[in-house]
Amino acid sequence: MSERNRLQVYEVLVQETKDKFPVNVGSVRAPSPTLALQMAREVFARRENCVKVMVVNREAVHVLDDEEYLGYARKKVFRLPFLREREARPRERNGKQEDAG
């Protein structure tokens, strides 16, 4: 078996600060998770500030891409955050402010 066939793809996630979520920044090919972490550190964390580097084997990632099912939420515009902000503000009627409730 060739060496390329033994290498696995690992997705690299980097967390810039403790108050931010990890972000996928790319992928590396490595024979083990330990080497994948070392490669990810060299490639993605050497020049950038971060508090955490993570690798996940691409085979361990499960995907749901059913557009019909996931597109259903787009029809629910009442869930959009900008509508909640508008409803939270006091209403005006005839130049006077009223409570939203």
C-alpha positions, -999 to +999 in steps of 0.1 A: +000+000+000+014+034-009+020+060+018-006+084+003-033+057+009-023+054+046-026+091+052-059+103+066-075+137+063-080+157+095-100+189+097-083+216+117-102+239+141-086+269+158-099+288+187-084+323+188-095+333+223-114+316+251-145+336+245-147+326+207-159+294+192-135+272+173-134+278+135-124+254+108-093+268+091-084+239+068-072+203+067-040+183+069-031+148+058-013+127+085-010+090+095-021+096+131-039+122+152-007+131+170+011+139+138-020+158+125-019+180+156+018+188+151+013+196+114-018+217+122+002+236+148+030+243+123+007+252+094-022+271+111-010+283+145+026+292+140+019+328+129-015+334+144-024+338+180-047+311+194-055+293+226-064+259+212-058+238+181-080+207+174-080+181+147-109+158+138-107+129+114-128+137+084-144+103+085-158+111+120-178+140+106-214+133+098-234+156+075-271+164+071-276+181+037-313+175+031-323+208+015-360+202+018-358+196+055-333+223+063-350+248+040-381+246+061-366+269+087-362+297+061-400+299+059-402+308+096-393+345+093-408+352+127-378+335+142-353+360+128-335+381+155-342+415+139-379+409+144-375+401+181-355+434+186-383+453+169-409+437+191-389+444+222-389+482+216-418+502+229-446+507+204-457+542+194-494+549+187-506+584+180-473+599+192-475+581+226-453+552+237-470+520+248-457+488+264-451+460+239-471+435+261 
